[in-house]
Amino acid sequence: MAGIVEQILSLATMAYQYVLLLLDICRLIFQTTILYITAIWHIFKPPPPKSVSGEIVLITGTGHGIGRELALQYSRLGAKVVCLDINEVNNNKTIGEIKREGGAAWGYKCDVSNREDVRAVSQKVRDEVGDVTVLVNNAGIMPCKPFLKHTPDEIERIFKINVFAHYWTLREWLPSFIASGHGHVVAVSSICGFMGTANLVPYCSSKFAIRGLMEGLVEEMRYGGRNTNIKFTTIHPFTIDTGLAQKPRIRFPVLNPITTPAHCAEAIIDGMRRDYETVCVPTRDYYLHIFTGILPNSVRKVFLDFMDTGVDEHDT
């Protein structure tokens, strides 16, 4: 008799578990359907941009290019801008232009690859400006030459600036984001963070690392419903006219145009204000990546050969 009761309880437990699993599957189907519909709807009607007025926005690499344009455009939207660059002369020019437009800006000379320098400058920012609420890790370098022509020191420098600098600034400001329940991290990766490119092996590796860093942080912050108000946006630009890629190779410029720093900065800020997790510049590159990602490797390589897009070797 006891054995029969045990069997009945075992069957009932198994049936209960299957019912729960079936309910979970139904919920999953319902959630994914709603989210797919929402995602498609947002393609045609994007979510409204949030205000950045009054936010304290720290941007690295503001002495030129994308960083300079980001500083100017954030300031025009009413943000208080903190500009970090190792080139003090160029950084001061950016600060001067913001102030001439009536904006609020602070400039600091900082080697973002140096952990102690980042720590010291961050403390100055806290004392003189306040707690940063938007962190934009933009600084980066892009030597263009075959892998074996890179010296060990050059490879280390690429990772110190392109990757480790993100860690040092995040360690300074992410705790205050968590404490306040408010903050936004923007990281400038590259289209090379999606696919490898000849003459850019260490650079591609560093940009893949940034994508992994940001995706990991997104999952860590949302795990168990923790810190969901902290937002993360990863930027993947194609070739930008900043001087880093001196010999771009583009077979179809109409499909893959070289973007100006001003247009790229505008796209970055727009994506950040709409809380997008991934932003490609131009946007079509995101869908191109999805398309090529589902192709067999052999077909994908033939397609990439047809497009013939990349960067040729140059000395500086």
LOSEMI-791303 format. One line per 2 residues: for each residue y negated, x negated, z negated of C-alpha. Coordinates in Angstrom, 3 decimals. Last residue first. Example, Ala and Ser with C-alpha at 12.3 -4.5 7.8 and 13.67 -1.06 7.14 Angstrom:
2
1.060 -13.670 -7.140 | 4.500 -12.300 -7.800
***
This chain:
316
-56.040 -50.913 38.501 | -53.845 -52.580 41.138
-52.709 -49.670 43.260 | -49.320 -48.180 44.082
-49.168 -44.908 45.962 | -49.287 -41.561 44.170
-47.254 -38.508 45.066 | -46.789 -35.659 47.530
-44.504 -35.836 50.549 | -43.990 -32.019 50.772
-40.995 -32.539 53.072 | -39.566 -35.241 50.815
-39.961 -32.881 47.839 | -38.028 -30.168 49.732
-35.244 -32.613 50.641 | -35.073 -33.679 46.996
-34.833 -30.063 45.799 | -32.046 -29.355 48.290
-29.972 -32.256 46.936 | -30.708 -31.286 43.331
-29.662 -27.657 43.868 | -32.704 -25.372 43.696
-33.545 -23.372 40.561 | -36.122 -25.891 39.326
-37.863 -26.026 42.705 | -38.905 -22.387 42.394
-39.940 -22.636 38.725 | -42.005 -25.740 39.527
-43.650 -23.969 42.450 | -44.481 -21.071 40.118
-46.285 -23.404 37.740 | -47.925 -25.263 40.635
-49.564 -22.002 41.735 | -51.903 -22.177 38.754
-53.817 -25.201 40.088 | -53.975 -26.623 37.461
-50.974 -25.509 35.409 | -51.406 -23.829 32.031
-48.613 -23.328 29.521 | -48.840 -21.691 26.079
-51.515 -19.219 27.150 | -53.742 -18.146 24.264
-56.323 -16.436 26.539 | -59.084 -18.746 25.271
-56.827 -21.757 25.847 | -56.110 -20.740 29.433
-59.815 -20.248 30.153 | -60.663 -23.559 28.500
-58.123 -25.441 30.600 | -59.125 -23.695 33.825
-62.808 -24.517 33.271 | -61.927 -28.113 32.439
-59.970 -28.392 35.702 | -62.878 -26.951 37.697
-65.317 -29.439 36.144 | -62.926 -32.386 36.549
-62.681 -31.606 40.290 | -59.292 -30.664 41.710
-57.427 -32.472 44.482 | -55.865 -29.737 46.584
-52.128 -29.086 46.760 | -51.538 -26.262 49.249
-54.621 -26.962 51.391 | -54.154 -30.701 50.870
-50.740 -30.558 52.605 | -49.363 -34.105 52.947
-50.855 -35.381 49.699 | -50.636 -39.052 48.763
-53.030 -40.020 45.973 | -54.369 -43.584 46.108
-56.922 -44.003 43.323 | -55.109 -41.828 40.798
-57.060 -42.507 37.597 | -60.443 -42.098 39.295
-61.222 -38.712 37.748 | -60.679 -36.503 40.815
-57.768 -34.536 39.354 | -54.270 -34.656 40.853
-52.041 -31.859 39.500 | -52.841 -30.669 36.003
-50.245 -29.625 33.423 | -51.974 -28.333 30.295
-50.096 -27.437 27.104 | -51.581 -24.714 24.903
-50.659 -24.195 21.253 | -51.839 -21.454 18.897
-51.835 -21.232 15.111 | -51.824 -17.549 14.154
-48.009 -17.534 14.107 | -48.000 -19.814 11.064
-44.471 -18.934 9.926 | -42.645 -15.916 11.324
-39.192 -17.333 10.589 | -39.745 -20.085 13.137
-43.138 -19.525 14.814 | -44.672 -22.843 13.767
-41.529 -24.874 14.418 | -40.932 -23.275 17.803
-44.476 -23.934 19.001 | -44.346 -27.440 17.530
-41.193 -28.254 19.498 | -42.735 -26.984 22.727
-45.802 -29.147 22.080 | -43.889 -32.343 21.368
-41.450 -31.807 24.230 | -44.298 -31.290 26.703
-46.038 -34.371 25.331 | -42.863 -36.424 25.768
-42.551 -35.333 29.407 | -46.096 -36.661 29.800
-45.172 -40.031 28.329 | -42.099 -40.354 30.530
-44.122 -39.451 33.621 | -46.633 -42.204 32.742
-43.860 -44.747 32.184 | -42.319 -43.875 35.596
-45.537 -43.426 37.581 | -44.953 -45.442 40.772
-42.461 -42.782 41.947 | -42.787 -39.333 40.402
-40.611 -37.473 37.899 | -41.004 -33.720 37.483
-42.348 -31.328 34.855 | -44.470 -33.663 32.732
-45.612 -35.215 36.009 | -47.537 -31.957 36.527
-49.518 -33.454 33.693 | -49.944 -33.326 29.897
-53.287 -32.389 28.370 | -52.637 -31.044 24.895
-54.560 -28.137 23.370 | -54.026 -27.274 19.704
-55.578 -24.092 18.278 | -56.354 -23.229 14.690
-56.292 -20.570 11.991 | -54.023 -19.889 9.018
-56.456 -21.811 6.811 | -53.872 -24.086 5.201
-51.831 -24.361 8.402 | -54.853 -25.370 10.482
-55.878 -27.805 7.724 | -52.413 -29.410 7.868
-52.593 -29.593 11.704 | -55.761 -31.704 11.593
-54.917 -35.267 10.545 | -51.223 -35.319 11.452
-52.100 -33.753 14.789 | -54.640 -36.492 15.506
-52.079 -39.236 14.824 | -49.268 -37.523 16.720
-51.378 -36.914 19.811 | -52.458 -40.574 19.790
-48.769 -41.505 19.807 | -48.237 -39.953 23.233
-50.706 -40.912 25.976 | -52.569 -43.687 24.163
-49.749 -45.465 22.325 | -47.246 -44.555 25.041
-49.286 -46.112 27.838 | -50.070 -49.153 25.667
-46.376 -49.757 24.994 | -45.636 -49.699 28.722
-48.488 -52.122 29.410 | -47.271 -54.515 26.699
-43.742 -54.472 28.127 | -45.165 -55.445 31.529
-45.138 -52.890 34.315 | -44.080 -54.310 37.687
-40.475 -53.202 37.101 | -41.538 -49.533 36.980
-43.340 -49.513 40.319 | -47.138 -49.145 40.179
-49.797 -46.610 39.196 | -51.310 -47.130 35.739
-52.226 -43.708 34.301 | -54.233 -43.652 31.072
-54.835 -40.788 28.643 | -57.334 -39.031 26.408
-57.117 -35.209 26.397 | -55.864 -34.147 22.990
-57.967 -31.043 22.351 | -57.977 -29.925 18.709
-59.636 -26.589 17.895 | -60.465 -25.675 14.282
-61.845 -29.028 13.070 | -62.789 -29.050 9.417
-66.425 -29.939 8.758 | -69.196 -31.818 10.558
-70.293 -34.860 8.525 | -67.647 -35.216 5.822
-64.713 -33.807 7.760 | -65.729 -35.737 10.880
-66.038 -38.955 8.893 | -62.535 -38.373 7.511
-61.232 -37.922 11.028 | -62.866 -41.206 12.057
-61.003 -43.107 9.329 | -57.636 -41.507 10.092
-57.996 -41.995 13.846 | -58.885 -45.662 13.295
-55.900 -46.086 10.990 | -53.510 -44.582 13.546
-54.749 -46.717 16.444 | -53.984 -45.143 19.831
-57.025 -42.900 19.413 | -59.352 -45.890 19.481
-62.447 -44.129 18.207 | -66.200 -44.323 18.710
-67.599 -41.112 17.310 | -69.943 -38.505 18.800
-71.272 -35.274 17.318 | -72.382 -32.273 19.339
-74.401 -29.075 18.955 | -75.780 -27.638 22.179
-79.371 -27.245 23.343 | -78.785 -28.369 26.918
-80.418 -31.724 26.119 | -78.010 -31.943 23.175
-74.984 -31.625 25.433 | -76.342 -34.241 27.847
-77.010 -36.682 25.031 | -73.513 -36.279 23.606
-71.981 -36.977 27.021 | -74.176 -40.060 27.424
-73.200 -41.170 23.913 | -69.551 -41.051 24.968
-70.296 -43.264 27.961 | -71.845 -45.938 25.745
-69.250 -45.625 22.972 | -66.263 -46.226 25.226
-63.374 -45.746 22.762 | -63.936 -42.010 22.955
-64.143 -39.109 20.525 | -66.508 -36.145 20.943
-66.858 -33.463 18.286 | -68.210 -30.238 19.806
-69.633 -27.256 17.957 | -68.741 -24.270 20.099
-71.253 -21.866 21.619 | -69.726 -21.331 25.058
-72.071 -23.918 26.578 | -70.691 -26.420 24.054
-67.136 -25.774 25.208 | -68.288 -26.399 28.785
-70.008 -29.697 28.064 | -67.200 -31.100 25.924
-64.536 -30.032 28.409 | -66.499 -31.625 31.230
-66.643 -34.960 29.417 | -62.943 -34.805 28.603
-62.013 -33.985 32.190 | -63.748 -37.040 33.612
-65.805 -39.332 31.424 | -66.686 -40.414 27.898
-65.000 -37.422 26.283 | -61.585 -39.040 25.854
-60.536 -37.057 22.789 | -61.904 -33.588 22.077
-62.574 -32.048 18.654 | -63.734 -28.427 18.787
-65.419 -26.919 15.733 | -65.464 -23.175 16.447
-68.808 -21.401 16.112 | -68.490 -19.621 19.444
-64.952 -20.029 20.765 | -64.581 -16.359 21.655
-61.237 -15.008 22.804 | -60.500 -14.425 26.465
-59.192 -10.960 27.414 | -55.501 -10.797 28.378
-54.882 -11.297 32.096 | -54.644 -8.240 34.384
-52.616 -9.025 37.503 | -50.442 -11.750 35.999
-50.753 -10.028 32.631 | -48.849 -6.993 33.970
-45.947 -9.225 35.031 | -45.787 -10.712 31.535
-45.999 -7.287 29.895 | -43.192 -5.907 32.079
-41.048 -8.925 31.280 | -41.857 -8.568 27.564
-40.884 -4.880 27.554 | -37.597 -5.594 29.330
-36.878 -8.583 27.075 | -37.408 -6.473 23.952
-35.213 -3.568 25.151 | -32.390 -5.839 26.278
-32.522 -7.769 22.993 | -32.551 -4.528 20.986
-29.503 -3.300 22.860 | -27.755 -6.623 22.268
-28.604 -6.483 18.556 | -27.256 -2.901 18.368
-24.018 -4.003 20.043 | -23.709 -6.924 17.614
-24.248 -4.592 14.664 | -21.588 -2.219 16.012
-19.220 -5.149 16.543 | -19.771 -6.292 12.955
-19.087 -2.804 11.639 | -15.892 -2.579 13.688
-14.725 -5.915 12.261 | -15.505 -4.786 8.726
-13.672 -1.501 9.303 | -10.680 -3.347 10.740
-10.573 -5.683 7.730 | -10.971 -2.783 5.312
-8.108 -0.915 7.017 | -5.934 -4.043 6.943
-6.676 -4.587 3.253 | -5.809 -0.969 2.476
-2.510 -1.333 4.337 | -1.673 -4.491 2.392
-2.406 -2.784 -0.924 | 0.000 0.000 0.000
***
